[in-house]
Structure formats: C-alpha cells, structure tokens
C-alpha cells in the first residue's frame, strides 16, 4: 500500500500525518465501543502523558522513515528490517523491562526471522 501512496503523494510528512490521524480516529472509535466508562480516557499522571506522546511521536517517525525508504529503495529494502525490529524489541525488553528469555521463545523467534528472510530473498 505504501508504494502507490508514495508515488502519488511525494510529500512523506503529509501522507504520514493523514495515516496517523486516521489511525487515531480508528483507535478512538474502537475504544468508544469497547470501553464504556469515561474514566478510561483520563490521564492520571505525567508518565501516562509522556507515554502517549512517546508512542505517537515514535509511530510518526517510524512511518515517515519507512515511507522515505520505500520511495528511495523500494518496498523490499524496508521489509528486510522488520525482523530486525523483533530482535531489537526482545533485547530492549530484556534490558529495560527485565523480562525473562526462554529458549523456546528464542528458537521460535529465530525460526520466524529466518523464514521471513528466506521469503524475502526468494
């Protein structure tokens, strides 16, 4: 989907803004349907506000970089980094959240990553 959008809308900030705005509307509608208490919409601390801002800014930067990368090198180059995101998430969760690593989880993740690269290189 990003290749035709990148070809028809050369300004990546514009397409990133629209994509994230529509995602925000979709998330708000799902939350309205699933969560019936207005208390769920309140932010109770600056940490929650910071997490919301960090998540939004991180998503915007990620989508912008992907759109730019697709316009420069094509969709295959961008898709090759998705398995790397899995590895980075696992390492950061182990370091900062002190999550335990299990051998089965590591072997399963390794098999999925190898499978993705085999499909991409094929």
C-alpha positions in Angstrom: 0.0 0.0 0.0 2.8 2.4 0.7 4.4 2.2 -2.8 1.3 3.6 -4.6 0.8 6.2 -1.9 4.5 7.2 -2.1 4.2 7.5 -5.9 1.1 9.7 -5.8 1.9 11.8 -2.7 5.6 12.7 -2.8 5.4 14.6 0.5 6.0 12.0 3.1 5.1 14.2 6.1 1.7 14.8 4.6 1.0 11.1 4.0 2.4 10.2 7.5 0.1 12.8 9.1 -3.0 11.5 7.3 -2.2 7.9 8.1 -1.7 8.6 11.8 -4.7 10.8 12.0 -6.9 8.1 10.5 -5.3 5.5 12.8 -6.1 7.8 15.8 -9.8 8.1 14.7 -10.0 4.3 14.3 -8.5 3.7 17.7 -10.9 6.2 19.3 -13.9 4.5 17.7 -12.8 1.1 18.9 -12.2 2.4 22.4 -15.6 4.1 22.4 -17.2 0.7 21.5 -15.2 -1.4 23.9 -14.7 0.9 26.9 -18.0 2.3 28.4 -16.5 4.2 31.3 -15.3 7.8 30.7 -12.6 7.2 33.4 -10.6 5.3 30.8 -10.0 8.5 28.8 -8.4 10.4 31.7 -4.6 10.7 32.0 -3.8 10.4 35.7 -0.1 11.3 35.7 2.6 13.0 33.6 4.1 9.5 33.0 0.9 8.4 31.1 1.0 11.7 29.1 4.7 11.1 28.3 4.0 7.5 27.2 1.2 8.7 24.9 3.4 11.4 23.4 6.4 9.0 23.0 4.1 6.4 21.3 2.7 9.0 18.9 6.0 10.6 18.1 7.7 7.2 17.7 4.9 6.0 15.3 5.1 9.2 13.3 8.9 9.0 12.9 8.8 5.2 12.1 6.1 5.7 9.4 7.9 8.7 7.9 11.3 6.8 7.7 9.5 3.8 6.1 7.8 6.0 3.5 11.1 7.7 2.7 12.9 4.4 2.5 10.3 2.9 0.2 10.5 6.0 -2.1 14.3 5.7 -2.3 14.9 2.0 -2.5 11.6 0.2 -3.0 9.4 -1.9 -0.7 11.8 -4.9 -0.3 14.5 -2.8 1.4 12.1 -1.6 4.0 10.6 -5.0 4.6 14.0 -6.5 5.3 14.2 -4.5 8.6 11.0 -5.9 10.1 12.8 -9.0 11.5 15.4 -6.7 13.0 12.7 -4.9 14.9 11.8 -8.2 16.6 15.4 -8.7 17.7 15.6 -5.1 19.0 12.3 -5.3 20.9 13.5 -8.5 22.6 16.8 -7.1 23.6 15.3 -3.8 24.9 12.6 -5.7 26.8 15.3 -7.9 28.4 17.4 -4.9 29.3 14.9 -2.3 30.5 11.8 -4.3 31.5 13.8 -7.3 32.9 11.7 -9.8 31.0 13.0 -13.4 31.1 14.2 -15.0 27.9 13.2 -18.6 27.3 14.9 -21.0 25.0 11.7 -21.9 23.2 10.8 -18.3 22.6 14.2 -17.5 21.2 14.2 -20.6 18.9 10.7 -19.7 17.7 11.6 -16.1 17.0 14.8 -17.2 15.3 12.8 -19.6 13.1 10.3 -16.8 12.1 13.1 -14.4 11.3 14.9 -17.0 9.1 11.6 -17.8 7.4 10.9 -14.1 6.7 14.4 -13.6 5.2 14.1 -16.8 3.1 10.8 -15.5 1.7 12.2 -12.0 1.0 15.3 -13.3 -0.7 13.3 -15.8 -2.7 
